[in-house]
Amino acid sequence: MRWLALLAALSLCAQDDDEVVARHASAAAAAMQSGDYAAAEQHNRAIVKLRPQMAEAEMNLGLSCFLQKKYEEAIRAFEAGLRLKPAMVNARLFLGISHFNLDRPAAALASLQRYAAERPDDFQGQYYLALSQLALDQFKQAEQTLGAARKIEPRNVDVLYHLAQVYLGQAKKNPSRRDALGRSYQEAIMAIEAIDPNSFRLAQLRAGYYELQGKKAEAIRELESIFQHDPKARGLHYTLGCLYTEARQYEKAREQFEAELQLDGPYPRTYFQLGHVYVALEKPGEALPFLQKALKIEPQSGGLIWVDIGRAYRLMNQPDRSAAAFEKAIELGQATSSVYYQLAAAAKKAGMLERSREALAASQRLRSEEGKPKTSVVE
């Protein structure tokens, strides 16, 4: 990350007439250069208090939080700086990357689009914009943006890897184009092999191809082979954990998700998946802390998370809390026959008989609409 150029803003702060501000700014700049980002954060917070209308102070605070992977705090600082000075273009880059790192590609998109438009020759802007587009299944846009990133860094293996992921995604969406997309996919793989024949990205892509074909055992084998070289790439343990979860190998899934959390900058959704796995293992006490943290990290997935919270409380024999969690899940968009059925069961056990009957009726109606057999009794 090319953040050192942003120290110019710190230097500007250091020229402030106020001796206290200048002293904090100099100390913050020194801390940033030495890698002591926590100390830099403290000095930058002091400057923000002394100079609340200085956009650069918010930018520096956001940067010191960003480099500690404190993305929520970084976002607040970058947004505050941009309100004061909308032309502060670098803040848009780091704001977008912060949202992306919190698994919020939709929130990242607007900032990264503006940054890439203003700085079309900057690799990081194009790269993270493409990743956000890919995460939102905007395959055509991602393909174009990755093409722009590749022009800037033609031998970047990660760009080629994500370009291959675009072709896989397009193949899933358009089976009729699978042959043509398969050729583009193979070309991306050959380009990676020409640059780095030992890249772990090749095993990742083979795993993705096997997964597309429904060959989960082969996909798992490919991902397991990567760890012989002990790569630290974000998301590898997460992907393997998801495959084990789909195969209902929950103990192995737990091991992989916990390994992901040991990495520097783990994939954010790992907290949710680990909570889900602990529920599947009938360990609700272990599940709840991860699910509560997941609610803070990815509020956009709140409905799904509340379903697992409801299941956890059911396992803990707390039907009132379980029913309340299922109600929250429905409110946030998980109005499915299964969730209504679980709500009916929890409400009945909690003595809320009228609500139980209402939820059961909703479950039956939805099952009928889905063409499934109706449920007549709450167990």
Buried (B, 14 or more C-beta within 10 A) or exposed (E): EEBEEBBEBBEBBBEBEEEEBBBBBBBBBBBBEEEBBEBBBBBBBBBBEBBEEBBBBBBBBBBBBBBBBBBEBBBBBBBBBBEBBEEBBBBBBBBBBBBBBBBBBEBBBBBBBBBBEEBEEBBBBBBBBBBBBBBBBBBEBBBBBBEBBBEBEEEBBBBBBBBBBBBBBBBBEEEEEBEEBBEBBBBBBEBBBEBEEEBBBBBBBBBBBBBBEEBBEBBBBBBBEBBEEEBEBBBBBBBBBBBBBEBEBBEBBBBBBBBBBEBEEBBBBBBBBBBBBBBBBEBBEBBBEBBEBBBEBBEBBBBBBBBBBBBBBBBBEBBBBBBBBBBBBBEBEBEBBEBBBBBBBBBBBBEBEEBBBBBBEBBBEBBEEEEEEEBEEBE
